[in-house]
């Protein structure tokens, strides 16, 4: 057994994962030309395995550990939903209320925009389009960036009638982040830090990025065709709610445990247990056996109910999948786009559940799964 900062291998399952998963990890790094990734596995609401493979930066060759911080992309969104539901519990927000109730300046080039509700935005049925340009090369770092972005949406047109059709929209989640800020009286980043991250055992996690990349953070990489460090970084404070959570495998496991325990982590509670009946309720149909909760994607894997979210931004790919009925979860954080984060997570889950893992096909041998649920 090892529970050092460098890795965690706990109990018989941890030993089994370390024995059976390491060859898979080494093979996928080589076959997909990954700089590296971090993984964490939760069983019975406890971290049983957490390890880093490869390097944070191919130029410096610093190794990845389970405490290395990664850009999480759209795994940010369930934190928005959790914050909204916290404010619902306090009676400060109603899910069926129009967003203009809380943001009087929210306006699109469509009269129907005034009817869009908080719940419709959370479940991607608002009818709003997606973001086309995140301006990663021209980031804004100041607190006013989010409100300016929302005020600048006036020329946008709806794609469909609100409440009728699933259409993934990062734009809608920026609006929800601004709702949280205005209702709470705090910046979005500060509210989530105080009310969710810290009590959920994510004390090193943040939605904010300093201008210079900290040494403990993974660098973004791309392939064109050789793997290289990307000269930019996927950060812009105006897109914080949809995209800019930064966290480690260990702390993302803590987040999974908090949710598996329906809002509780080490004696601290962030939500009433009954609120998970709302968060994980199927609010919209996606198709092919998949449904949309409040920010969470709902489906099945190996006959088990799963609650999940992926993330995909320039230089990074990540996936978090939870099995509430098994009190289990897997998180995979990669510092390359594209990367088979979902497939890696499934391989580890298969080992944990007692299945033979499906092979992770090298790119070019067969069509690569381009979209992971909930990815940017």
Buried (B, 14 or more C-beta within 10 A) or exposed (E): EEEEEEBBBBBEBBBBBBEBBEEBBEEBBEBBBBBBBBBBBBBEBBBBBBBBBBBBBBEEEBEBBBBBBBBBBBBBBBBBBBBBBBBBBEEEBBBEBBBBBBBEEBBBEBEBBBBBBBBBBBBBBBBBBBBEEBEBEEBBEEBEBBBEBBBEBEEBEBBBEBBEBBBBBBBBBBBBBBBBBBBBEBBBBBBBBEBBBBBBBBEBBBBBBEEEBEEBBBBBBBBEEEBBBBEEBBBBBBBBBBBBBBBBBBBBBBBBBBBBBBBBBEEEBBBBEEBBEBBBBEBBEBEEEBBBBBBBBBBEBEEBBBBBBBBBBBBBBBBBBBBBEBBBBBBBBBBBBBBBBBBBBBBBBBBBBEEEBEEBBBBEEEEBEEEBBBBB
